[in-house]
Amino acid sequence: MLNYDSWTNLPSAKDLPDSDDTPVDNELQDMIPGLLKAIIALLWADRWDWFFGVDMGIYYDPEKPAIVPDGFLSIGVERFIDEGLRLSYVLWEERVLPILVLEVVSQKRRGEYTSKKQMYADLGILYYVVYNPLRKRKQPLEVYRLVEKKYILQPGENVWLPELNLAIGRERGTYQGIEREWLYWYDRQGQRYLTPEERIQQAEQRATNAEQRANDAERRTEILAERLRALGIDPNSLS
């Protein structure tokens, strides 16, 4: 990361453009990082030292335009600044580099395997994640770790990120009613963390099961009472 101590009159986030007016190429470039953010927001609901940006500009040099990854995660920053939330991620204000950036490749590549990759390495971002669902000959998901200023491809389907105590991987699932391959977070044992929708469904299923058990117990009590009455015994006299 650049040393900003020698700079004077640095612009604030409010002074800088919060959009480069470049449209997202497709829904996946919004939904995939959005899902990762939604899951991590549940996992880290009690933590306030992280921020996950989606399609947000990262300002790293006051004399250059922002870079806009599809998603990025920072640790050791305030999750919530004020009611206006973050307009952009300004490194000379945050003083913390993102630990992970995510790029989702569209039909037209935009330097995800070349110029963007080198830029993130030059900045010193530890993990660079590239997801290309259209890729056939190589793995659609690649996770790189910065080692001595160079990105090294990490092996495995679900790649463990010890600094996050999470792994990132891909599998088919359903999100917002859409069944396809998505990116997910996993635990150390390779178990996938549930999405918000899945947690709701799980809670609803538990409530339904509990209600069914209560109804079954009530029905068994009624049957027993009927049998006692048939024997001439008042069930209430047994209580």
C-alpha positions in Angstrom: 0.0 0.0 0.0 1.2 3.5 -0.8 2.5 5.7 2.0 0.1 8.6 2.3 1.8 10.4 5.2 3.7 12.7 2.8 0.6 13.7 0.8 -1.3 16.9 1.6 -4.8 18.0 1.0 -6.0 14.4 0.3 -9.6 14.3 -0.9 -12.2 12.6 1.3 -14.7 9.9 0.2 -17.3 12.7 -0.1 -15.0 14.5 -2.5 -14.4 11.5 -4.8 -16.8 10.0 -7.4 -18.7 7.0 -5.9 -19.4 5.5 -9.4 -17.4 5.2 -12.5 -20.7 5.0 -14.5 -19.6 1.6 -15.9 -22.6 -0.8 -15.8 -22.2 -4.3 -14.3 -21.9 -6.7 -17.3 -24.4 -9.2 -16.0 -26.4 -10.3 -12.9 -23.7 -12.7 -11.8 -21.2 -9.9 -11.1 -23.7 -8.5 -8.6 -25.3 -11.7 -7.2 -22.2 -13.8 -6.6 -20.4 -11.3 -4.3 -23.8 -10.3 -2.9 -24.4 -13.9 -1.7 -20.9 -14.1 -0.2 -21.6 -10.9 1.7 -25.0 -12.1 2.9 -23.6 -15.3 4.3 -20.6 -13.6 6.0 -23.0 -11.0 7.5 -24.8 -13.9 9.3 -21.5 -15.6 10.3 -20.0 -12.4 11.7 -23.2 -10.8 12.9 -21.6 -10.0 16.3 -18.4 -8.6 14.7 -17.9 -5.0 13.8 -14.4 -5.1 12.4 -15.0 -6.0 8.8 -16.4 -4.6 5.6 -17.5 -6.4 2.4 -17.9 -4.1 -0.6 -19.8 -5.0 -3.8 -19.1 -3.1 -7.0 -17.6 -0.3 -4.9 -14.6 1.8 -5.9 -11.3 1.4 -4.1 -9.2 4.6 -4.2 -5.6 3.8 -3.8 -4.0 6.9 -5.4 -5.4 10.4 -5.2 -4.1 11.0 -8.7 -5.7 7.9 -10.3 -9.2 6.7 -10.8 -10.6 4.0 -8.4 -10.4 0.3 -9.2 -13.8 -1.4 -8.9 -13.6 -5.1 -8.1 -16.9 -7.1 -8.1 -16.3 -7.7 -4.4 -13.8 -7.2 -1.7 -13.4 -8.0 2.0 -11.5 -5.9 4.6 -10.7 -6.9 8.1 -9.8 -4.5 10.9 -12.0 -1.6 9.7 -15.3 -0.2 11.0 -18.2 -2.1 9.5 -20.5 0.9 10.0 -19.3 4.5 9.6 -22.5 6.6 9.6 -26.0 6.5 8.3 -24.8 7.5 4.9 -22.7 4.3 4.8 -19.5 4.2 2.7 -19.6 6.0 -0.6 -16.3 4.3 -1.6 -13.3 2.7 0.0 -10.6 5.3 0.3 -7.3 3.7 1.4 -5.8 6.9 2.9 -8.9 7.1 5.1 -9.3 3.4 5.9 -5.5 2.7 6.3 -6.3 -1.0 5.7 -6.0 -2.9 2.5 -8.7 -5.4 1.6 -7.5 -8.9 2.4 -9.4 -10.4 -0.5 -10.7 -9.1 -3.8 -13.1 -11.0 -6.1 -13.6 -10.7 -9.9 -16.3 -12.4 -11.8 -15.4 -12.8 -15.4 -18.1 -11.9 -18.0 -18.2 -12.9 -21.6 -15.7 -10.2 -22.3 -12.6 -10.3 -20.2 -11.4 -7.1 -18.6 -7.9 -8.0 -17.6 -8.9 -10.3 -14.8 -6.0 -12.7 -15.6 -3.5 -9.9 -16.5 -3.6 -6.2 -15.7 -6.1 -6.4 -12.8 -4.2 -9.3 -11.3 -1.0 -7.4 -11.4 -2.5 -4.3 -10.0 -3.9 -6.1 -7.0 -0.5 -7.8 -6.5 1.2 -4.4 -6.6 -1.2 -3.0 -4.0 -0.4 -6.0 -1.7 -3.8 -7.6 -1.5 -3.3 -11.0 0.0 -6.0 -13.0 -1.8 -7.2 -12.6 -5.4 -10.2 -14.7 -6.3 -11.3 -15.1 -10.0 -14.5 -16.9 -10.9 -15.1 -17.6 -14.6 -18.2 -19.8 -15.0 -17.6 -20.0 -18.8 -14.2 -21.5 -18.4 -13.9 -25.1 -19.7 -10.2 -26.1 -19.9 -9.2 -24.8 -16.5 -10.9 -24.5 -13.1 -13.7 -21.9 -13.1 -12.6 -20.8 -9.6 -9.0 -19.8 -9.0 -7.7 -18.4 -5.6 -4.3 -16.8 -5.6 -2.3 -15.9 -2.5 0.3 -13.2 -2.5 3.8 -14.6 -1.8 6.8 -12.3 -2.1 4.8 -9.9 -4.3 3.6 -12.6 -6.7 0.3 -14.4 -6.8 0.5 -18.1 -6.3 -2.4 -20.3 -7.4 -3.8 -22.3 -4.4 -4.7 -25.9 -4.9 -8.0 -27.6 -4.1 -11.6 -27.1 -4.7 -12.4 -25.4 -1.5 -9.5 -23.2 -0.6 -8.8 -22.6 3.1 -8.1 -18.9 4.0 -6.6 -19.1 7.5 -6.7 -15.4 8.1 -10.5 -15.5 7.7 -11.0 -18.9 9.3 -13.1 -19.7 6.2 -12.7 -21.5 3.0 -14.2 -20.4 -0.3 -15.5 -22.8 -3.0 -18.2 -23.5 -5.5 -21.1 -25.8 -5.8 -24.6 -26.0 -7.3 -27.4 -24.5 -5.1 -30.3 -22.2 -5.1 -30.2 -18.5 -4.4 -33.1 -16.1 -4.9 -34.9 -19.0 -6.6 -32.1 -19.4 -9.2 -30.5 -22.9 -9.3 -27.0 -22.8 -10.7 -23.4 -22.9 -9.5 -22.6 -20.3 -6.8 -19.6 -19.4 -4.6 -20.0 -20.2 -0.9 -18.1 -20.0 2.4 -17.1 -23.3 4.1 -15.8 -24.3 7.5 -12.5 -26.2 8.2 -14.2 -29.5 7.7 -15.5 -28.6 4.3 -19.1 -28.1 5.4 -20.9 -25.3 3.5 -22.3 -22.4 5.5 -26.0 -21.9 4.9 -27.4 -18.9 3.0 -29.9 -16.6 4.6 -32.7 -18.3 2.6 -31.6 -21.7 3.7 -31.5 -20.6 7.4 -35.1 -19.3 7.1 -36.2 -22.6 5.5 -34.3 -24.5 8.2 -36.0 -22.5 10.9 -39.4 -23.0 9.3 -38.8 -26.7 9.0 -37.9 -27.0 12.6 -41.0 -25.1 13.6 -43.1 -27.3 11.4 -41.5 -30.4 12.9 -42.0 -29.1 16.4 -45.7 -28.4 15.7 -46.1 -31.8 14.2 -44.6 -33.5 17.3 -46.9 -31.4 19.5 -49.9 -32.5 17.5 -48.8 -36.1 17.5 -48.4 -36.0 21.3 -51.8 -34.4 21.7 -53.4 -37.0 19.5 -51.8 -39.9 21.5 -53.1 -38.3 24.7 -56.6 -38.2 23.2 -56.4 -41.8 22.1 -55.3 -42.9 25.5 -58.1 -40.9 27.2 -60.7 -42.6 24.9 -59.3 -46.0 25.8 -59.5 -45.2 29.5 -63.1 -44.0 29.1 -64.0 -47.3 27.3 -62.7 -49.1 30.4 -64.8 -47.0 32.6 -62.0 -44.9 33.9 -62.2 -41.1 34.0 -58.8 -39.8 32.7 -59.1 -36.7 34.8 -59.1 -38.8 38.0 -55.6 -39.9 37.2 -54.1 -36.5 37.2 
